[in-house]
Amino acid sequence: MSRRVLSVFAVEGIGEITAGDDLAAIIHEAVGGELRDGDILAVTSKILSKAEGRIRPAADREEAITAETVRVVATRAHANGLTRIVENRLGIISAAAGVDASNTPEGTVLLLPVDPDGSAHRLRAELHRRCGVNVAVVITDTLGRPWRNGQTDVAIGVAGLSPLADLRGSVDSAGRRLSATVTAVADEIAAAADLVKGKTSGCPVAVVRGLANLVSVPNNDDDGAHPGHEGAAALIRSAEQDMFRLGTAEAMEAGRAEGLETGRREGLEAGRREGFDAGRREGYRQGYEAGREAGLAEAARAAASDNWLKATSGLPVSGCSNTTASTP
């Protein structure tokens, strides 16, 4: 059995990227002669953001975070201000919507790329055209992780490989069939690449070699605008599957607010029903008494009228004796 070997090396000589720079040309010049079929190129999202002009004044940081935010997951106040954990327009949940002040000129912040998957596909297609080799591209960014300290790089854009390896249905070494294992291979590649790229070395690109079995064959007619797989978006858990959609404090507050609203609605409905029933009972009582009084009054009037008719016709009147007294 042959030994499996994975090698990762940083690409030197990329330099500072500015708005409008041709990343494919810069990367080709720096490493094009060394690339092989089946290599995977890991590219830090920051240089993509710089090339796209996704840079803002640091004074506009909070405004930029708000503009990039789709949903607030949690907020925490601390000595240095307020941290917002949010879902951004790419569906990524991260601190500050991915707006970052590191590795960018003083007084500026960087936003995440507009379309990391699309950018990865275009970069892959252009490198294939320039170098004549079949490589995959993974756009990386640094995220924190729930339940664990520290940050790690993950994939936010993918081209040329499936971001997930679905092992469900396969059999493990003990002969047991796997039922839940889906490996996030694109995230693992991003994390491995960061071991040589680092955060302070000025090396925003790395080559991962030894995983050619994961790299798909490119479509020579593809300009990068039509991905052959689902891209890094497949790594984002859907709302229906997300068991931890809110922070603890936010979930408690949401539950309290929902409970209050439910209680208000149910209280109003119960009060409406009770009021209706009470009003119906009171209406019945009042109607009964009014009807009874009206009936008694009508009976008294009828009796008085009957006595008057009898009196005027010489007939005995109700309540009077009809015998004549004898004369002594």
C-alpha positions in Angstrom: 0.0 0.0 0.0 1.5 3.4 -1.0 2.0 6.0 1.6 -0.3 9.0 1.4 1.6 12.3 1.5 0.2 15.8 1.8 2.4 18.9 1.3 1.6 22.5 1.8 3.8 25.5 0.9 3.3 29.2 1.0 3.7 31.3 -2.2 6.2 34.1 -1.9 6.3 37.4 -3.7 2.6 38.3 -3.9 3.1 41.8 -2.5 0.5 44.4 -1.5 -2.7 44.2 -3.5 -4.7 47.3 -4.5 -8.0 47.9 -6.1 -8.2 46.7 -9.7 -5.2 44.4 -9.5 -5.3 41.2 -11.7 -4.9 38.4 -9.1 -4.6 35.7 -11.7 -1.7 37.5 -13.3 0.0 38.2 -10.0 -0.4 34.6 -8.7 0.7 33.2 -12.1 3.9 35.3 -12.0 4.6 34.2 -8.4 4.0 30.5 -8.7 2.7 29.6 -12.1 5.8 27.5 -13.1 5.4 25.4 -10.0 1.8 24.5 -10.2 0.8 20.9 -11.1 -2.4 19.2 -12.1 -4.4 18.4 -9.0 -2.9 21.2 -6.9 -5.3 23.3 -4.7 -4.6 27.0 -4.4 -5.7 28.5 -1.0 -6.2 32.3 -1.4 -6.8 34.6 1.6 -10.0 36.5 1.1 -8.3 39.8 2.0 -6.4 40.0 -1.2 -9.6 39.4 -3.1 -11.4 42.1 -1.2 -8.5 44.5 -1.9 -8.5 43.7 -5.6 -12.3 44.3 -5.6 -12.0 47.6 -3.8 -13.9 46.4 -0.7 -12.1 48.8 1.6 -13.7 51.4 3.9 -12.5 54.1 6.3 -12.0 52.7 9.8 -14.4 55.4 11.1 -17.2 53.8 9.1 -16.6 50.3 10.6 -19.8 50.1 12.6 -21.9 51.4 9.7 -20.2 48.8 7.4 -21.0 46.0 9.8 -24.6 47.1 9.9 -24.8 47.2 6.1 -23.3 43.7 5.8 -25.6 42.2 8.5 -28.7 40.2 7.6 -29.4 38.9 11.2 -28.0 39.5 14.6 -27.1 36.3 16.4 -25.6 37.7 19.6 -24.1 40.8 21.1 -21.7 41.1 24.0 -20.4 44.3 25.7 -16.8 44.3 26.9 -14.1 46.7 27.9 -13.2 47.5 24.3 -16.8 48.1 23.1 -19.4 45.8 21.7 -18.9 42.6 19.7 -21.7 41.6 17.3 -22.0 38.1 16.1 -24.1 38.3 13.0 -25.2 36.5 9.8 -23.9 38.4 6.8 -25.2 38.6 3.3 -23.2 35.5 2.3 -24.9 33.5 5.0 -21.7 33.3 7.1 -22.1 33.7 10.8 -19.1 35.6 12.2 -18.0 38.5 14.4 -18.5 41.9 12.9 -20.0 40.4 9.6 -16.4 39.7 8.5 -15.4 43.4 8.5 -11.7 43.3 9.6 -9.0 45.9 10.3 -6.0 43.5 10.2 -3.6 43.3 7.2 -5.0 46.4 5.7 -3.6 50.0 5.6 -3.9 52.1 8.7 -7.2 53.8 9.1 -9.1 51.3 6.9 -11.1 48.1 7.2 -11.9 45.4 4.7 -15.3 43.9 3.8 -15.5 40.3 2.6 -15.6 39.7 -1.2 -18.9 40.2 -3.0 -19.1 36.7 -4.4 -16.3 34.4 -3.2 -17.6 31.3 -5.1 -17.8 33.3 -8.3 -14.4 34.8 -7.8 -12.9 31.4 -7.1 -14.3 30.0 -10.4 -13.0 33.0 -12.4 -9.6 32.7 -10.8 -9.5 29.0 -11.5 -10.5 29.4 -15.1 -7.9 32.2 -15.7 -5.1 30.1 -14.1 -6.0 27.2 -16.3 -5.8 29.4 -19.3 -2.5 30.9 -18.3 -0.7 27.9 -16.8 -2.4 25.0 -18.6 -2.8 23.1 -15.4 -6.0 21.9 -13.6 -6.1 23.3 -10.1 -8.8 23.9 -7.6 -9.2 27.2 -5.7 -10.3 27.7 -2.1 -11.0 31.3 -0.8 -10.2 31.4 2.9 -11.2 33.5 5.8 -10.6 33.3 9.6 -13.6 32.5 11.9 -14.1 31.8 15.6 -15.9 28.6 16.6 -18.7 28.0 19.0 -17.7 26.0 22.1 -14.0 26.3 21.4 -11.3 29.0 21.9 -9.2 30.3 19.1 -9.8 30.9 15.4 -9.1 28.9 12.3 -9.3 29.4 8.6 -12.4 28.1 6.7 -13.5 28.1 3.1 -15.8 30.9 2.0 -15.4 30.3 -1.7 -14.6 27.1 -3.6 -14.0 26.1 -7.3 -12.8 22.8 -8.7 -13.7 20.5 -5.8 -16.7 19.5 -3.7 -16.6 21.3 -0.4 -18.1 18.3 1.4 -17.3 14.6 1.3 -20.4 12.7 2.1 -19.4 9.4 3.8 -22.8 8.3 4.8 -23.5 4.8 3.6 -19.8 3.8 3.6 -18.3 1.3 6.0 -15.7 2.1 8.7 -12.7 -0.1 9.6 -14.8 -2.0 12.1 -17.4 -2.8 9.5 -20.0 -0.4 10.8 -22.0 1.6 8.3 -21.6 5.4 8.7 -24.9 7.3 9.0 -24.0 10.9 9.8 -20.4 11.6 8.7 -20.1 14.4 6.2 -16.5 15.8 6.1 -16.0 19.5 5.4 -12.9 19.0 3.2 -12.8 22.6 2.0 -12.5 23.8 5.6 -9.8 21.3 6.3 -7.8 22.4 3.3 -8.2 26.1 4.4 -7.0 25.3 7.9 -4.0 23.3 6.6 -3.0 26.2 4.3 -3.2 28.7 7.1 -0.4 26.8 8.9 2.0 28.1 6.3 0.3 31.3 5.3 0.0 32.6 8.8 -1.5 35.9 9.8 1.7 38.1 9.9 4.0 36.6 7.3 2.7 38.5 4.3 2.0 35.2 2.4 -1.7 35.3 1.4 -1.6 32.3 -0.9 -0.6 28.7 -0.4 -0.5 25.5 -2.5 -1.9 22.3 -1.1 -0.6 19.2 -2.9 -1.5 15.6 -2.6 -5.3 15.7 -2.9 -5.6 15.5 -6.7 -8.4 12.9 -6.2 -10.6 15.7 -4.9 -10.0 18.1 -7.9 -12.6 18.0 -10.7 -11.8 18.2 -14.4 -12.5 21.8 -15.7 -14.8 22.6 -18.5 -12.6 24.3 -21.1 -15.6 26.3 -22.3 -16.3 27.5 -18.8 -15.4 31.2 -18.1 -15.8 30.6 -14.4 -19.3 32.1 -14.2 -21.0 28.6 -14.2 -19.8 26.5 -11.3 -19.9 22.8 -11.7 -20.8 22.2 -8.0 -22.5 23.9 -5.2 -19.5 25.9 -3.9 -18.8 27.0 -0.3 -22.4 27.9 0.3 -23.0 24.1 0.8 -20.9 24.5 4.1 -23.5 26.8 5.6 -26.1 25.0 7.8 -29.7 25.8 6.8 -32.0 27.6 9.3 -34.1 24.4 9.6 -31.0 22.4 10.7 -29.5 25.1 12.9 -30.0 24.1 16.5 -28.1 27.1 17.9 -29.5 30.0 15.8 -29.2 32.5 18.6 -26.8 33.3 21.5 -27.9 32.2 24.9 -29.0 35.6 26.2 -30.7 36.4 22.8 -32.6 33.0 22.8 -33.8 33.6 26.3 -35.0 37.1 25.4 -36.7 35.8 22.3 -38.4 33.1 24.3 -39.5 35.7 26.9 -40.9 38.0 24.2 -42.6 35.2 22.4 -44.1 34.0 25.7 -45.3 37.5 26.5 -46.9 37.9 23.1 -48.5 34.4 23.2 -49.8 35.1 26.7 -51.2 38.5 25.6 -53.0 36.9 22.6 -54.3 34.0 24.7 -55.3 36.4 27.5 -57.2 38.6 25.1 -58.9 35.6 23.5 -59.8 34.2 26.9 -61.1 37.6 28.1 -63.1 38.0 24.9 -64.7 34.5 25.4 -65.3 35.1 29.1 -66.7 38.6 28.4 -69.0 37.2 25.7 -70.3 34.5 28.0 -70.7 36.9 30.9 -72.5 39.3 28.7 -74.7 36.6 27.3 -75.7 35.4 30.8 -76.3 39.0 31.9 -78.3 39.7 28.8 -80.4 36.6 29.4 -81.0 37.6 33.0 -81.9 41.2 32.1 -84.1 40.0 29.2 -85.9 37.5 31.4 -86.6 40.0 34.1 -87.7 42.7 31.6 -89.9 40.1 29.9 -91.4 39.0 33.2 -92.1 42.5 34.3 -93.6 43.3 30.9 -95.7 40.2 31.1 -97.0 41.0 34.6 -97.8 44.6 33.5 -99.6 43.4 30.4 -101.6 40.9 32.5 -102.5 43.7 35.0 -103.6 45.9 32.1 -105.6 43.1 30.6 -107.3 42.3 33.9 -108.2 46.0 34.5 -109.6 46.2 31.0 -111.7 43.1 31.5 -113.1 44.5 34.8 -114.0 47.8 33.1 -115.9 46.0 30.3 -117.8 43.9 32.9 -118.6 46.9 35.0 -120.0 48.8 32.1 -122.1 45.8 30.9 -123.5 45.0 34.3 -121.5 41.8 34.6 -119.8 40.8 37.8 -116.4 42.3 38.2 -113.5 40.1 39.0 -112.7 40.3 42.7 -116.3 41.5 43.7 -119.2 39.4 45.2 -122.2 38.7 42.8 -124.8 38.2 45.7 -127.4 40.9 46.7 -127.8 41.9 50.3 -131.3 41.2 51.8 -133.4 44.0 53.3 -134.3 43.4 56.9 
